[in-house]
């Protein structure tokens, strides 16, 4: 449940077990590149702290794309995803815009209704690139 005055998602600590909440705290610290991510976990109870430290050790060696994907899965999409998509679409070449539009979710496509029903040539490489650009803009 989000506070209507902010874009911050409120997490009820009772909704997660000790280990799950500790892992979310650890992931948050790693994703935000906290310089002492493992030190953040010092105040947790022993079993939860061990699980969180294990996740920190794993996450520190993950590639950036995996860290971003896991953060999106755990914490939801970026609050500014629509603004980032609009900037990206404004900078892209017309053919790439159509390819990116085809890779967006219906909720994202609504913002770019002028691109609906326009034909473009399907190229696997360009489509994969467009999909990656859309994913990166929303993470």
C-alpha positions as CSV (number, residue, x, y, z in Angstrom):
1,X,0.0,0.0,0.0
2,X,1.4,3.4,-1.0
3,X,1.1,6.6,0.9
4,X,-1.0,8.9,-1.4
5,X,1.4,11.8,-0.6
6,X,4.5,10.0,-1.8
7,X,5.7,7.6,-4.5
8,X,7.2,5.4,-1.8
9,X,5.7,2.0,-1.3
10,X,5.1,1.2,2.3
11,X,6.2,-2.3,3.4
12,X,4.4,-3.8,6.4
13,X,7.1,-5.7,8.3
14,X,4.5,-8.3,9.4
15,X,3.9,-9.2,5.7
16,X,7.4,-10.9,5.6
17,X,9.2,-13.4,7.7
18,X,12.4,-12.3,9.4
19,X,14.5,-13.9,6.7
20,X,12.5,-12.4,3.8
21,X,12.6,-8.9,5.3
22,X,16.3,-9.2,6.0
23,X,17.0,-10.3,2.4
24,X,14.9,-7.3,1.1
25,X,17.0,-5.0,3.3
26,X,20.2,-6.6,2.0
27,X,19.0,-6.3,-1.6
28,X,18.1,-2.7,-1.1
29,X,21.5,-1.9,0.3
30,X,23.3,-3.6,-2.6
31,X,21.1,-2.1,-5.3
32,X,21.6,1.4,-3.9
33,X,25.4,0.7,-3.8
34,X,25.6,1.4,-0.1
35,X,29.4,1.5,0.7
36,X,28.9,-0.7,3.7
37,X,26.0,-2.9,2.6
38,X,27.0,-5.8,4.9
39,X,27.3,-3.4,7.9
40,X,23.6,-2.5,7.5
41,X,22.8,-6.0,8.5
42,X,24.5,-5.9,11.9
43,X,21.3,-5.2,13.8
44,X,19.4,-8.2,12.5
45,X,18.7,-11.4,14.4
46,X,21.2,-14.2,13.8
47,X,19.3,-16.5,11.3
48,X,18.0,-13.6,9.3
49,X,21.4,-11.9,9.3
50,X,23.1,-15.0,7.9
51,X,20.6,-15.3,5.1
52,X,20.9,-11.6,4.3
53,X,24.7,-11.7,4.3
54,X,24.6,-14.7,2.0
55,X,22.4,-12.7,-0.4
56,X,24.8,-9.7,-0.2
57,X,27.7,-11.9,-1.1
58,X,25.8,-13.3,-4.1
59,X,24.4,-10.0,-5.3
60,X,27.8,-8.3,-5.2
61,X,29.0,-10.6,-8.0
62,X,25.8,-10.4,-10.1
63,X,26.0,-8.4,-13.3
64,X,24.2,-5.1,-13.2
65,X,21.3,-6.4,-15.3
66,X,20.6,-9.2,-12.8
67,X,20.7,-6.8,-9.9
68,X,18.3,-4.4,-11.6
69,X,16.0,-7.2,-12.6
70,X,15.9,-8.5,-9.1
71,X,15.3,-5.0,-7.6
72,X,12.4,-4.5,-10.1
73,X,10.9,-7.9,-9.1
74,X,11.2,-7.1,-5.4
75,X,10.4,-3.4,-5.3
76,X,8.4,-2.8,-8.4
77,X,9.1,-0.5,-11.4
78,X,10.7,2.9,-11.1
79,X,8.4,5.7,-10.2
80,X,9.8,7.8,-13.1
81,X,9.6,5.0,-15.7
82,X,7.1,6.9,-17.9
83,X,9.3,10.0,-18.0
84,X,12.4,7.9,-18.8
85,X,10.5,6.2,-21.6
86,X,9.3,9.5,-23.0
87,X,12.9,10.8,-23.1
88,X,14.1,7.6,-24.7
89,X,11.4,7.7,-27.3
90,X,12.2,11.3,-28.1
91,X,15.9,10.6,-28.7
92,X,15.3,7.4,-30.8
93,X,15.2,7.2,-34.5
94,X,11.7,6.7,-35.9
95,X,12.2,3.1,-36.8
96,X,13.6,2.3,-33.4
97,X,10.7,4.1,-31.8
98,X,8.3,1.7,-33.5
99,X,10.3,-1.3,-32.4
100,X,10.4,0.0,-28.8
101,X,6.6,0.6,-28.9
102,X,6.1,-3.0,-30.0
103,X,8.1,-4.2,-26.9
104,X,6.2,-2.1,-24.3
105,X,3.4,-3.3,-22.1
106,X,-0.1,-2.0,-22.9
107,X,0.1,0.4,-20.0
108,X,3.3,1.9,-21.4
109,X,1.9,2.0,-25.0
110,X,-1.0,4.2,-23.9
111,X,1.4,7.1,-23.5
112,X,2.5,6.7,-27.2
113,X,-0.9,6.2,-28.9
114,X,0.4,8.0,-32.0
115,X,2.5,5.0,-32.8
116,X,-0.4,2.5,-32.6
117,X,-1.3,0.7,-35.9
118,X,1.9,1.8,-37.7
119,X,3.7,-1.0,-39.6
120,X,7.4,-1.6,-39.3
121,X,9.8,-4.3,-40.5
122,X,10.5,-7.0,-37.9
123,X,14.2,-7.4,-37.4
124,X,15.3,-9.8,-34.6
125,X,18.4,-7.8,-33.7
126,X,16.6,-4.5,-33.6
127,X,13.7,-5.9,-31.7
128,X,16.0,-7.4,-29.0
129,X,17.8,-4.1,-28.7
130,X,14.5,-2.2,-28.4
131,X,13.3,-4.6,-25.8
132,X,16.5,-4.1,-23.8
133,X,16.2,-0.3,-24.0
134,X,12.6,-0.4,-22.7
135,X,13.6,-2.7,-19.9
136,X,16.5,-0.5,-18.9
137,X,14.3,2.6,-19.0
138,X,11.8,1.1,-16.6
139,X,14.2,-0.5,-14.1
